[in-house]
Amino acid sequence: MTANLPEQPGIDQQARNVPLDAHLHTDQSPDSSVPIDLYAAEAVERGIPEIAITDHVDFDPRDPAYRYTRYEDRERTVRDAAERWAGRGVTIRFGAELTYNRLWDADVRDHLAKHRYDYVIGSVHDWPESPYWESRVRSFIAGRTLEEILEPYYTEIIAAARTGLFDTIGHLDVVRRYLYPYITTADLAKREDLQEPALQAIIESGAVLEVNSSGLRYPGNETYPSAAVVARYRELGGERVVVGSDAHSRGSFAARLDRSYAHIAAAGFEALTFRRGEQRVRIGVPRDTPISTVDALHT
């Protein structure tokens, strides 16, 4: 797994006064140790009135989040926290990030038929048999065109969108992280057309495109997807976007999330689309989102 970019001491990378962070992992995910109350406290401190806890749910027994926690325990943890913090300036939604692959499509469907969430993200990750797995990615890309290299990822994204199971398709283009350093963001920027079938599938499905700020914490320094792809999604007729920091640590809560908001506003979106249980709502995008100090240094 590609390491995070180093934090810059004394520079505040966390957004303030934005309406929503819809992608957070707590200690109910195997790759996070953050108690839910720490995120809630950060939200209050930073003037972020609504958050979604979206801990991992995996379906391959070799993946760390496979049966890592029980649904009942995760729901109770989030619902109890929501009640504790309801009068303190933050609303907490109970969500999940499900790893999608056609191989376990039936398991995903069964899980969602049995369990209710306020909000569900469908994401395509690397996994033990993935061509993007760290131990095999270099040999996989050797001798292949960029189109051939990206095809397995986008095939799964398109399939995930077409299921109609997910409110949101998570961190589109996270495959860049798996391909680094063999293929760079600059290489991929030359063929952004390769994403268009995936964007079309998301549009046709009615799912929401997530603009995930975690890519700004990795080499490449771009959101997932990039500003250019968000703009193209809009040009193609995309109407639904949402934002998430994909935090796995207290310091990455809302980290550079203002950049995601800025990309959305620049593309012409006036509102986020977010499901709150039984209701899909629109949440206004601030037109004057202040850019965090760390981003101001890069503009």
C-alpha positions as CSV (number, residue, x, y, z in Angstrom):
1,M,0.0,0.0,0.0
2,T,1.3,3.4,-0.9
3,A,2.3,5.5,2.1
4,N,0.6,8.7,3.0
5,L,2.3,11.9,2.2
6,P,4.0,13.3,5.3
7,E,2.0,15.7,7.4
8,Q,3.3,19.3,7.5
9,P,3.7,20.4,11.2
10,G,1.9,23.6,12.1
11,I,-0.3,23.5,8.9
12,D,-4.0,22.9,9.4
13,Q,-5.0,20.4,6.7
14,Q,-8.6,19.9,8.0
15,A,-11.5,21.7,6.5
16,R,-13.8,23.9,8.6
17,N,-17.4,25.1,8.1
18,V,-18.4,22.7,5.4
19,P,-21.8,20.9,5.6
20,L,-20.9,17.2,5.4
21,D,-18.1,14.6,5.5
22,A,-19.7,11.5,4.2
23,H,-16.9,8.9,4.4
24,L,-15.3,8.1,7.8
25,H,-13.7,5.0,9.3
26,T,-13.6,4.3,13.0
27,D,-12.2,1.5,15.1
28,Q,-15.0,-0.7,13.7
29,S,-12.8,-0.9,10.6
30,P,-9.5,-3.0,10.8
31,D,-7.4,-0.1,9.4
32,S,-8.5,2.5,11.8
33,S,-8.2,3.0,15.6
34,V,-10.4,6.1,16.0
35,P,-13.3,6.0,18.4
36,I,-16.4,7.5,17.0
37,D,-16.5,10.2,19.6
38,L,-13.2,11.7,18.4
39,Y,-14.7,12.3,15.0
40,A,-17.8,13.8,16.5
41,A,-15.7,16.2,18.6
42,E,-13.7,17.2,15.6
43,A,-16.9,17.9,13.7
44,V,-18.2,20.2,16.5
45,E,-14.8,21.9,16.7
46,R,-14.7,22.5,13.0
47,G,-18.3,23.5,12.4
48,I,-19.2,20.4,10.3
49,P,-22.8,19.7,11.2
50,E,-23.2,16.2,9.6
51,I,-21.0,13.1,9.3
52,A,-21.4,9.6,8.0
53,I,-19.6,6.7,9.6
54,T,-18.9,4.2,6.8
55,D,-16.8,1.4,8.2
56,H,-15.6,-1.3,5.8
57,V,-17.6,-4.4,5.0
58,D,-15.7,-7.0,2.9
59,F,-16.8,-10.3,1.4
60,D,-13.6,-12.1,0.6
61,P,-12.5,-14.1,3.7
62,R,-8.9,-13.0,3.0
63,D,-9.7,-9.3,3.4
64,P,-9.2,-7.7,6.8
65,A,-12.7,-6.4,7.1
66,Y,-14.3,-9.8,6.4
67,R,-16.5,-10.4,9.5
68,Y,-14.3,-7.9,11.4
69,T,-17.3,-6.7,13.3
70,R,-20.9,-7.6,13.5
71,Y,-23.6,-5.4,11.9
72,E,-25.4,-5.2,15.2
73,D,-22.3,-3.9,17.0
74,R,-21.6,-1.3,14.4
75,E,-25.1,-0.1,14.3
76,R,-25.4,0.2,18.1
77,T,-22.1,2.1,18.3
78,V,-23.2,4.6,15.7
79,R,-26.7,5.0,16.9
80,D,-25.6,5.5,20.5
81,A,-23.1,8.1,19.5
82,A,-25.7,9.9,17.4
83,E,-27.9,10.1,20.4
84,R,-25.0,11.4,22.6
85,W,-24.0,14.1,20.1
86,A,-27.5,15.1,18.8
87,G,-27.7,18.2,21.0
88,R,-24.1,19.2,20.5
89,G,-24.0,20.4,17.0
90,V,-23.4,17.3,14.9
91,T,-25.7,14.7,13.3
92,I,-24.2,11.2,12.8
93,R,-25.4,8.9,10.1
94,F,-24.9,5.1,10.1
95,G,-23.4,4.0,6.8
96,A,-21.0,1.4,5.4
97,E,-18.4,1.1,2.6
98,L,-18.9,-2.2,0.9
99,T,-16.1,-3.6,-1.3
100,Y,-17.7,-4.6,-4.6
101,N,-16.6,-7.3,-7.0
102,R,-18.7,-9.4,-9.4
103,L,-17.3,-12.5,-7.7
104,W,-19.2,-11.7,-4.5
105,D,-22.2,-9.9,-6.0
106,A,-24.6,-12.3,-4.5
107,D,-23.1,-11.8,-1.0
108,V,-23.4,-8.0,-1.3
109,R,-27.0,-8.3,-2.4
110,D,-27.8,-10.7,0.5
111,H,-26.1,-8.3,3.0
112,L,-28.0,-5.3,1.9
113,A,-31.3,-7.2,1.8
114,K,-30.8,-8.2,5.5
115,H,-29.3,-5.0,6.9
116,R,-30.4,-1.4,6.7
117,Y,-28.1,1.6,6.6
118,D,-28.7,5.3,6.3
119,Y,-26.1,5.5,3.5
120,V,-24.1,3.0,1.5
121,I,-20.9,3.5,-0.5
122,G,-19.9,0.9,-3.1
123,S,-16.2,0.9,-3.7
124,V,-13.7,-1.2,-5.8
125,H,-10.5,-1.9,-4.0
126,D,-7.5,-4.1,-4.6
127,W,-7.8,-7.5,-3.1
128,P,-5.7,-10.7,-2.8
129,E,-6.3,-11.8,-6.4
130,S,-6.4,-8.3,-7.9
131,P,-3.9,-7.5,-10.7
132,Y,-3.2,-4.3,-8.6
133,W,-2.1,-6.2,-5.5
134,E,1.2,-4.8,-4.4
135,S,3.2,-8.0,-5.1
136,R,2.0,-8.4,-8.7
137,V,1.1,-5.0,-10.0
138,R,4.5,-4.4,-11.6
139,S,4.4,-7.6,-13.6
140,F,0.8,-7.0,-14.5
141,I,1.4,-3.7,-16.2
142,A,4.5,-4.9,-18.1
143,G,3.8,-4.9,-21.9
144,R,0.2,-3.8,-21.5
145,T,-1.4,-0.6,-22.8
146,L,-2.9,1.9,-20.4
147,E,-6.3,0.8,-21.6
148,E,-5.6,-2.8,-20.8
149,I,-4.1,-1.9,-17.4
150,L,-7.2,0.1,-16.3
151,E,-9.8,-2.3,-17.8
152,P,-10.1,-4.6,-14.8
153,Y,-10.8,-1.7,-12.4
154,Y,-13.3,0.1,-14.6
155,T,-15.1,-3.1,-15.5
156,E,-15.9,-3.6,-11.7
157,I,-16.8,0.1,-11.3
158,I,-19.3,-0.2,-14.1
159,A,-20.7,-3.4,-12.7
160,A,-21.0,-1.8,-9.2
161,A,-22.9,1.1,-10.6
162,R,-25.3,-1.0,-12.7
163,T,-26.3,-3.1,-9.7
164,G,-28.3,-0.2,-8.4
165,L,-27.3,-1.3,-4.9
166,F,-25.3,1.7,-3.8
167,D,-26.1,5.3,-3.0
168,T,-22.6,6.4,-3.9
169,I,-19.7,5.0,-6.0
170,G,-16.6,5.6,-3.8
171,H,-13.3,7.2,-4.7
172,L,-13.5,6.7,-8.4
173,D,-9.9,6.4,-9.8
174,V,-8.3,5.1,-6.6
175,V,-6.6,2.7,-8.9
176,R,-4.0,5.4,-9.4
177,R,-2.8,4.7,-5.9
178,Y,-2.3,1.1,-6.7
179,L,-0.4,1.8,-9.9
180,Y,2.0,4.3,-8.4
181,P,5.0,4.8,-9.0
182,Y,4.9,2.7,-12.2
183,I,2.1,4.9,-13.7
184,T,1.7,8.4,-12.6
185,T,-1.1,10.9,-12.3
186,A,0.4,12.7,-15.3
187,D,0.3,9.5,-17.4
188,L,-3.3,9.0,-16.6
189,A,-4.3,12.6,-17.2
190,K,-3.4,12.0,-20.9
191,R,-6.2,9.4,-21.2
192,E,-9.0,10.6,-19.0
193,D,-11.3,9.5,-21.8
194,L,-10.9,6.0,-20.4
195,Q,-13.0,6.9,-17.5
196,E,-16.0,8.0,-19.5
197,P,-17.8,4.6,-19.7
198,A,-17.6,4.4,-15.9
199,L,-18.9,8.0,-15.6
200,Q,-21.8,7.1,-18.0
201,A,-22.6,4.0,-15.9
202,I,-22.8,6.1,-12.7
203,I,-25.0,8.7,-14.4
204,E,-27.3,6.1,-15.9
205,S,-27.6,4.2,-12.6
206,G,-28.7,7.3,-10.6
207,A,-25.8,6.7,-8.2
208,V,-23.8,9.6,-6.7
209,L,-20.2,10.3,-7.6
210,E,-18.0,10.8,-4.6
211,V,-15.3,13.4,-4.7
212,N,-12.9,11.8,-2.2
213,S,-10.1,14.0,-0.8
214,S,-7.9,11.1,0.4
215,G,-6.0,11.2,-2.9
216,L,-4.5,14.6,-1.8
217,R,-2.8,12.6,1.0
218,Y,-1.0,10.3,-1.5
219,P,1.6,10.9,-4.2
220,G,-0.2,12.5,-7.2
221,N,-1.9,15.1,-5.0
222,E,-5.3,14.8,-6.6
223,T,-8.8,14.0,-5.4
224,Y,-10.4,10.8,-6.4
225,P,-11.5,11.6,-9.1
226,S,-9.6,14.7,-10.2
227,A,-11.1,18.1,-10.8
228,A,-10.9,17.5,-14.6
229,V,-12.9,14.3,-14.3
230,V,-15.5,15.9,-12.0
231,A,-15.9,18.6,-14.7
232,R,-16.3,16.0,-17.4
233,Y,-18.9,14.1,-15.3
234,R,-20.9,17.3,-15.2
235,E,-20.5,17.8,-19.0
236,L,-21.8,14.3,-19.6
237,G,-24.9,15.0,-17.7
238,G,-23.9,14.0,-14.2
239,E,-26.2,15.6,-11.6
240,R,-25.2,13.9,-8.3
241,V,-22.1,14.4,-6.2
242,V,-21.0,14.0,-2.6
243,V,-17.8,14.5,-0.7
244,G,-15.8,12.4,1.8
245,S,-12.4,12.6,3.4
246,D,-12.1,8.8,3.8
247,A,-10.5,9.4,7.1
248,H,-8.8,6.5,9.0
249,S,-7.2,8.7,11.6
250,R,-8.2,11.7,13.7
251,G,-5.8,13.9,11.8
252,S,-7.4,13.0,8.4
253,F,-10.9,13.9,9.5
254,A,-12.1,16.4,6.8
255,A,-8.5,16.6,5.6
256,R,-8.4,18.9,2.6
257,L,-12.1,18.3,2.1
258,D,-12.5,21.9,1.1
259,R,-10.6,21.0,-2.1
260,S,-13.4,18.5,-2.9
261,Y,-16.0,21.2,-2.3
262,A,-14.0,23.6,-4.5
263,H,-13.9,21.1,-7.4
264,I,-17.6,20.5,-7.2
265,A,-18.4,24.2,-7.2
266,A,-16.0,24.8,-10.1
267,A,-17.8,22.2,-12.1
268,G,-21.1,24.0,-11.6
269,F,-22.7,21.8,-8.9
270,E,-24.8,23.8,-6.5
271,A,-25.7,20.9,-4.1
272,L,-24.5,17.6,-2.8
273,T,-26.8,14.5,-3.0
274,F,-26.9,12.4,0.2
275,R,-29.2,9.8,1.5
276,R,-30.4,10.1,5.1
277,G,-32.1,6.8,5.6
278,E,-35.4,6.8,3.8
279,Q,-34.8,10.2,2.2
280,R,-32.4,11.4,-0.4
281,V,-31.6,15.1,0.2
282,R,-29.8,17.9,-1.5
283,I,-27.3,19.9,0.6
284,G,-26.1,23.2,-0.7
285,V,-22.5,23.6,-1.7
286,P,-20.9,26.7,-0.2
287,R,-19.9,29.0,-3.0
288,D,-17.1,30.6,-1.0
289,T,-15.6,27.5,0.7
290,P,-12.3,28.7,2.3
291,I,-9.3,26.7,1.0
292,S,-7.2,25.1,3.8
293,T,-3.8,26.6,4.5
294,V,-2.0,23.6,3.0
295,D,-4.0,23.9,-0.3
296,A,-3.5,27.7,-0.4
297,L,0.3,27.0,-0.4
298,H,-0.2,24.8,-3.5
299,T,-2.3,27.3,-5.6
